[in-house]
Amino acid sequence: MRYTLRHVVLVLLTATLASAALAQAPNWSKIRIGVEGSYPPFSQISPDGKLSGFDIDIAKAICAQIKAECSFVSQEFDGMMPALNAKKFDMIVASMSITPERRKAADFSDSYYDIPSRWVAKAGAFNFTDATAAALKGKKIIVTRNTPRAAYAQANFKDSEVLLVAKEADVTMELAAGRGDIAFVSSLAASAAFLKSPEGKGYAQVGKSISLGGAKDGGGVGIAMRKGEDSLRTKVNDALKAIKANGTYKKINATYFDFDISGD
């Protein structure tokens, strides 16, 4: 078989480019993880600066499963996506709901938990089973911005004022301060962090809990990664499956909650 000089050059060039691509491709032996640290029981920072919570333990379990050395980077929630895409860290484990809008900016793992939403207001202020536009007409609804709850409130309650706040904890804080009539919040955050606290005295859940596109519908809460980092996403999804299968997820779940939040 005869080869022309041009053919040899093309073969060598192709091999060189392939080698360079392999050399540049990350092996993910080291991973930087963006976390918030102000959303207990999912993430919190103790006075001595130590991170803890469900999100933190899940991230550590994933890193152990894929045998990666992981470090945590604390970041305000609103700046998570820009920081991810600026390569300040490689993935976000911060109770981030998977939404169509966020999918435009990042790729997501499979959902790792899913909790319904609920309405919370002063006891006796409202009396409905299903929240309707008529029931909340003229009322101020408090909700965390850039979440499925915010999109739901804005789409379905046109005759209500929607107050958008930065963090889930701010929703009930604003409600208790009298800056809104009713809160639309994670059922877990409402029950664990507010209704059972001294600040939540005199408040109650109103109507039914609502599921807004759970894990089986492509929603729920996921781990965000930069677009195109398919090898990392595959590793994370495989690790999530493994820790659910081997009991690690169940142990972490039981540390923080008395019910299954996996959404499975």
N, C-alpha and C positions, 0 to 999 in steps of 0.2 A: 504494500500500500504506500502511495506516495503522498507526502504532505508538502504544501506550499509554505513559504516563509510566513505568509499572512495567516494561515491556519495555525501555525505554531504560536504566533504572537497572540492570537485570539484565545487559544487554550491557556497560555500562561497568564494573560490578563484576567480571564475568568477565574482561574485558580487563585490569583492574588486577591481579587475582590472578595471572593468567598471566604478566604482566610481572614481578611480584614474585618468582614462582617461578623465572623465567629469570635474574633478577638474583642470586638466592641460590644457584643451582646452580653448583658449582665447575667451572671449566674445566680444572683439573688442569695448569695451566702451572707450578705449584710443588707438589712432592710431598715429604713427609717420610717417611723409610723407617726402620723399626725394625730394627736388626741386633744380633747378640750380641757378636761380636768375640773369642770364646774357643773356637772350634771349627775349628782348621786341618785341612785346607787350604781350608775353606769360608769362614771368616771369622776374622781375627786382627787384633790391634792391636800395632803395632811399638812399641819403647821411645819413639819420638818422637811416638806418638799417631796414626799413620796407619793407616787400615783397608785391608786387602787380603784377597784370597781369591776363590774361585769365586762365592760368593753376592754379594759386593761388585761383581765385574765384570759379573755378570748384571744386577744392579740398575742399574748405570751404562749398560749396553747398552740396557735397556728405556727408561730415561729419555731417552737420545739418540734412540731410535727414535720416541718420542712427542713429542720436542722439549720436554721438561719440565726445569725447574731443580730438581734434587733435593738434599736434604740428608739426612745420616745421623744417627740418634739411637741411641746405645748403650743397651742394655737387657738386664738379666738375663732368661734364657729363661723362667723361671717367671712373670715379670710381663708377658710380651709381650701376651697377650690383654687383660688389664685395661687396660694402657697404650694399646693400640689403641682400645678402646672408650671410653676417657677422652679420646680425640683428642690423645694425646701425639704420635702420628704417624699417617700415612694408610694404610700398608701394612707388612707384615712380610716381609722377605726374610732368613730365618734357618734354612734347612734344616728347615722345619716340616712334618712328615708330615701328610697329609690324613686325618683320621679322622672317623667319624660324630659323636663327641663334640665335636670342634672345629668341625664344621660347624654345630653349634647356636649357637656364639658368634660365628662370622664366616663370610663368603663366601670362597671360594678361587678362584684362577686355575686354569687347566689345570696339570697337573704339569710341572715343569721339570727334574726328574731323579728317578731311582728306582734304588736300590742294594739288592741282597739283604742279608739278615742272616745271621750265622754264629755258631756256638758256639765259644768259646775257653776252653781250660783248660790246666793243666800237662800237658806232653807225657806220654802214657802213662796219665793218670789215668782216662780214659774210652775205651771202645772200642765205638762204635756208628756205624752209617751213618745211621740216622734216629733222632732224639731221641724217646724215648717216656717216658710217665709212669713206667713201671717202671724205665727206665734211670737216671732222675734222682730216684727216690724217696728222700726224706730228705736231699737235697742242697740247698744254697743257691745259687739262681740270681740273678745280678746283672744288672740291666737299667735303662735310663733310664725314669723314670716319665712318664706321659702320652704314651706312644708306642704304635704298633701292636705293637711287640715286648713291651711290658709287658702289654698286653691279651692277647696270645698266650700268654705265660708263665703268667699268672694263670688263664687259661681251661683250659689243657691240662696243667698240672702241679700238680694239687691236693695231691699228697702231697709237694711240695717247698716250701721256704721261698723267697719271692721278695723280694730286697732291692732296693728302688727308690731310685735315686739321681737327682740333679738334672740332670747333664750326661752326654753321651756319653763325654767324656774320663774322667769319674769311674768309669765301669764297669770299665775295665781297671785303673785306679788302685786301686780297691777289691780287684780280683782279685789284683793283684800284692802287695797288703798282707796277703793271706790272710784277707780278710773274707767270702769266698765260695768256692764250689767250682768254679763255671763261669760264664762271662759270655755273655750273648746280646746281640750288638752289631752295628752296621753293619759289613758286610764290609770296606768301605773304611777305616773308622776302625780296625778290628782290624789290617788288614795294613799300612797306611801309618803309623799313629800308634803302634802297639804292637808287633806281631810283628817289625817291622824295627828296633825301637829296642832299646837295651841293657836296658831294663826288661822287654822281652818275651822275653828269652833264657830258654829252657826251657819256653816255652809254645807251643801249636800249635792250629790249627783242628781241631775235632772234628766228624765227620760232614759232611753236605751243607749247602751254603748254602740258605737258605729265602727265597722271595719272598712277602711278606705283602700281597697286594692291590696290585699295581703300577699304573702310570699307566693302562693299558688297562682296569682294573677300578675306576677312580675313586679310586685311592689315589696312591701316590707322594708327592713333596714339592711343595708349592705355595706361592703367595704369598697371604697372608691379608689381607683387607680388611674394613672394617665392613659389616655387612649393609645392603643397599639401595644401596650405592655401585656401581650397575650400570654407569654410564658409565666409571668407573675400571677396573672389571674387564674391560670390553670392550676398552679401550685396552691394558691389560696383556696380555690374551690375543692380541690382534692383533699386538702388539710381539713376543711370544714366537714366534709363527708366522713373523714377518718375519725375526728374527735367526737362526732355524733355516734359513730358506730362503736367506738371503744369505751364509751361511758364518760369521757372527759367533759364533754359539753353538759351532760346531766349533772355532774358534780359541781361544775361552776354555776349552773342554773340554781341548784339547791342552796348554794352559799348565799344567794341574794333574794331568791323568790320562793314562795311556797306553791307555785304553779308553773307549768311549762310555758315558756315564752317563745319557743322555737318557731311557732307558726306552722310546724309540720303536720 
